[in-house]
Amino acid sequence: MPEPDDIEENQSPLLPPDLDEEGEGGDELYEHHRIRADKGQELLRLDKFLLNRLANTSRNRIQNAIRAEAVQVNDRVVKSNYRVKPLDVITITLPEPPREFKVVPEPMELDIRYEDSELLIVNKPAGLVVHPAFGNWQGTLVNGLAYHLQNLPTGRNGEIRPGLVHRIDKDTSGLLVIGKTEWAMTHLSQQFFHHTIERTYLALVWGVPKEPAGTIRGHIGRSLKDRKVQAVYPEGDQGKHAVTHYKVLRSFGKVALLQCNLETGRTHQIRAHMKHIGHPLFGDATYGGDKVVYGQRTGAYKAFAEKALELMPRQALHAKSLGFVHPTTHQQLHFEAELPADFKALLAAWEQYAEE
């Protein structure tokens, strides 16, 4: 049983120690803390209490979190002047703190689909790493964002803080939302934590699922055999809770185009879940989709399938849409990005083959 004054954390670090060489880690970038006041706690304002308990956290960050209703006491939203009492249980969700190294701004052509004073939406091409890490300190999306945002207040004392609140894999294309202010990052992080962000992906998988629509549930965590691979643990004995909803949009016989909606955002979630149910993503070398998985491995079909793999030598996954509540206007926003050229060419090839 935990001690009364325990602090429990469920964090998704911006640069976790287990990043792979491509700099890809977890999807959602926020911290979640659960703190229980001890039995002798004197009455103290909530913001002061949290400032005392949380390391490397400013009062401004805490107050933004309270305003965004990202702080609860005993499962109730409260104001900053609430006075913490003995045995109160406080939970707080925060955007990631600034990284420990200086990001070098680099001029980069960014496909920005929307921008205002609080946030921007960028359509990331496949092949672009989202943030600097081991082996990729330059040429990442964050380097380009740092250049684009360097004249904003988010650059303090020469430190640029592009507001990532989530990410997608290097070889996945599609939409990302970037917070330009501390308030926007806090508000968006809260939406990610409560799974109210709407995220739709398009994926081409090997084979056709038996059910035209379904839900995949299974904890996801790093494989004990290969640190670059995420494994699914159906019994929940390891990893983190993960839920993916899918729907078959089109069957091409040996492959199928799926719509996938994320309820949670774990590392490689769609890729690991689809592999787990026997339908790895087409072209996904990490999860066994870069070879002929369904159909004959000889003759004309094999030759066609191998050519199709050459058309798109990466996982066939695209972050098609994002929906969320704007941090300041409170309007429900929705954005969509069309399939990139290689994905379109791949679907056209399979469509032609299916009709022959």
Residue, then its C-alpha position, 0 to 999 in steps of 0.5 A: m500500500p502506498e504511503p499517504d504522501d506518495i507521488e505517482e507519475n505516468q509520464s510520456p517523456l519528450l526524450p525518453p531514455d529508450l528512444d531508438e536510433e530514429g528518435e521515435g518514442g511514445d506518441e503522446l507528449y505529456e506528464h501526468h502526476r498523482i499526488r496524495a497529501d500527507k496526514g499532517q498537511e497544513l491548509l495551503r493554496l493548490d498552486k503553492f502546494l503543487l509548486n512545492r511538490l513538482a520539480n522543474t515546474s513554474r507557477n505559470r505552468i501550474q496555473n495554466a493547468i488549473r485554468a485548463e481544468a487539467v488539475q483535479v482534487n479528489d476527482r473534482v475540478v477546482k480553482s487555484n485558490y483551493r486549499v489542499k487538506p490532509l489526504d487530498v488526492i491531486t492529479i495534474t496533466l502538464p505538457e512536456p517541459p523544455r528539452e535538455f539540449k538546445v534545438v538548432p533552428e533550420p530553414m525548412e519548407l513546412d506544409i502548414r495547413y493552419e496557423d493562428s496565435e495559439l497553434l499550427i497544423v502541419n502535414k508531415p511527409a514520410g521520411l521526416v523524423v519529428h524531433p532530434a535524438f540519437g543519430n538525428w540531431q538535425g534535419t528534423l521537424v522540430n528543427g524546422l519548427a524552431y526556425h518558423l517559431q523563433n520570433l515568438p515568445t516561446g523562445r526564451n534566453g535563446e532556447i526554442r521550444p516547439g510545442l509538440v504534444h504528440r508525434i508520428d513515426k518517421d515513415t508515417s505521413g500526416l497531420l500534427v498539431i503544434g502548440k505555440t503557447e504554454w496555454a495551448m500546449t496545456h489545453l491540448s495535452q489535457q485533451f490527449f490525456h482524456h482521449t478526446i482528440e479525434r485521430t483517423y489514420l488510413a492503413l493498407v494491411w496484408g490480408v482482409p480482417k474477418e470482421p468488417a469493423g472491430t476494436i483491438r485491445g491489448h497492452i503495448g510495451r517494448s518487446l523483451k526480444d527486440r527493443k525496436v519493436q513494440a509487443v502486444y500483451p493481451e493479458g495486460d501483464q506488461g505495457k500500457h493500455a491501448v485501444t485501436h478501432y478499425k473499419v475495412l474501407r476497401s478489400f483488394g483480395k490479398v490486402a485491405l485499406l483500413q480506417c483506424n481511429l486511436e483511443t489511446g496513443r502508444t508507440h507504434q500502436i496501429r503497427a503493433h496491433m495490426k501485427h498482433i491480429g495477423h494483418p501487418l501493415f503493408g511495407d512495414a519492415t519492423y513488423g514483418g510487412d515488407k515481404v509477401v505475407y498473403g497469397q502465393r509466393t511464386g509466379a505472377y502474383k509474387a512479381f506484382a506484390e514485390k513491385a508494389l512493395e517497391l512503390m512504397p518502401r515504408q509502412a502504408l500508414h497516413a495520419k489523415s485527420l485531426g479533430f480537437v477543441h481550440p484552446t481559446t475559442h473553444q470551437q471544435l476544429h477538424f483538419e484532413a490531409e490527402l494521401p501522399a503520392d506514393f500511397k495513392a500509387l500503391l492503391a492504384a496498383w492494387e485496384q488495377y490488380a484486383e480488377e484483372 
